[in-house]
Amino acid sequence: MVLAILALGTLYAFQGSAISEQWWSWIRRACLATGIIFGIGTLTLGLPGAIFLQVVAGPGGLPADSAWPLAIGITQVGSLIIVPSSLALRVLAPRARGWQHAGLTALLAVVATLLFTVIVMPAQSR
């Protein structure tokens, strides 16, 4: 979260006047979505990350004492992936607007979170 704030501050410092209001509006909405998903994931104690772990590791893949901290971390990273996913779609599919953009962003974020889960999964449980 700190890196996102620093990145936005740097962007504003160097290019603030050159960036249109439409881009700032998009950045605010993407950060709001990230904050909402981060909050929901934290309030559910990493349940979305646990679902990703269950998909990758299978039933009984990890002991509970190591699964929940990893699930919470995956949930947090998954929520923070929303902003870069949305940015990638703004560059790759600039015509996607509204709910189409939101759906594609969600799909890209889910795929990126699944790849992240595969990468951070302990090798002995794969």
ABEGO torsion letter per residue (X at the ends): XAAAAAAAAAAAAAAAAABBAAAAAAAAAAAAAAAAAAAAAAAAGGAAAAAAAAAAAEBGABBAAAAAAAAAAAAAAAAAAAAAAAAAAAAABAABBEAAAAAAAAAAAAAAAAAAAAAABBAAAX
